[in-house]
Structure formats: structure tokens, C-alpha cells
Amino acid sequence: MASYARATLFILIVVGIGFVIGSTNLPGGWYAGLTKPPFNPPNWVFAPVWSVIYLLIALAGARTWERTPRGAGMLLWTVQMLLNFTWSPVFFTWHHTGVALAVIVAMLLSIIGFIVERWQTDRVAAALFVPYLAWVAFATLLNASIFWLN
């Protein structure tokens, strides 16, 4: 039962903070005025995708905490989460597309590190990060394109 409570707590924290970050760092007029690449998805896509990804991140975090709360996997999970929550304010609120690009590249590397580290001991946690890796790789390309075009 404790593992269900832990997973619920991780979900509430990750999704809750993600919601707060997302709702307080909105794209707005600045973002609308940027030149974007042709593969830029419509704005409505981001909220549902991030909702699912945050759920997967939380479940991977809860599994990792259960197995090695002070291990390298939990450290990598924490680092990627801090970078994740940092990116939106840097990009959408402060309008620093170059700094945001550095943040998202570091996030991408920490996600890869988490997957590699967890693969040997908890393939489920590692697999839960694969959609996240794909989305952040795409978001990195999008961020780099916006930086380049503007």
C-alpha cells in the first residue's frame, strides 16, 4: 500500500508543479509573434502531451525512490525535473531562447542519463522515460529552430 501512496504523492507533486509552471508561464503575444519552423505544433497540443508525460515522469520517480532513494537514478531524476521546471520561465516569461536552449539540452542529457542508469536495474522506470525523451528531443529541435529563426 505504501508504494501506491508514494506513487500518488509523486503524481500530485509532479503534475501539480507542472500545472503551476505551465499556467504561470504562458506563451502569450511574445511567442505568437515569433517566427516558427513549419513543424511547430498548434498550442493546444502541448497541455495534453505534457500531462501524460508528467504522469510518466512521476511514476518513474516513485519507482526509483522505492528502489534507490539516494542513488544515481534519483539524482538524475531530480536534476531533469529541476531543469524541466526551469525551462518554461526562461523561455516564455524571460524570453531567453538561447538560455532556454542550454537548459533543454541539459535536460535532454539528464533524461538520457536516467534511462541509461535505470536500464540495468529497473527497465520499467527507464521505459517510462522513453516518450519523455522523444518529446524533449522534439522540443529541443523546436527551441533551437526558434532561437535560430529569431
C-alpha positions, 0 to 999 in steps of 0.5 A: 500500500505504501508504494501506491501512496508514494506513487500518488504523492509523486503524481500530485507533486509532479503534475501539480508543479507542472500545472503551476509552471505551465499556467504561470508561464504562458506563451502569450503575444511574445511567442505568437509573434515569433517566427516558427519552423513549419513543424511547430505544433498548434498550442493546444497540443502541448497541455495534453502531451505534457500531462501524460508525460508528467504522469510518466515522469512521476511514476518513474520517480516513485519507482526509483525512490522505492528502489534507490532513494539516494542513488544515481537514478534519483539524482538524475531524476531530480536534476531533469525535473529541476531543469524541466521546471526551469525551462518554461520561465526562461523561455516564455516569461524571460524570453531567453531562447538561447538560455532556454536552449542550454537548459533543454539540452541539459535536460535532454542529457539528464533524461538520457542519463536516467534511462541509461542508469535505470536500464540495468536495474529497473527497465520499467522506470527507464521505459517510462522515460522513453516518450519523455525523451522523444518529446524533449528531443522534439522540443529541443529541435523546436527551441533551437529552430526558434532561437535560430529563426529569431 
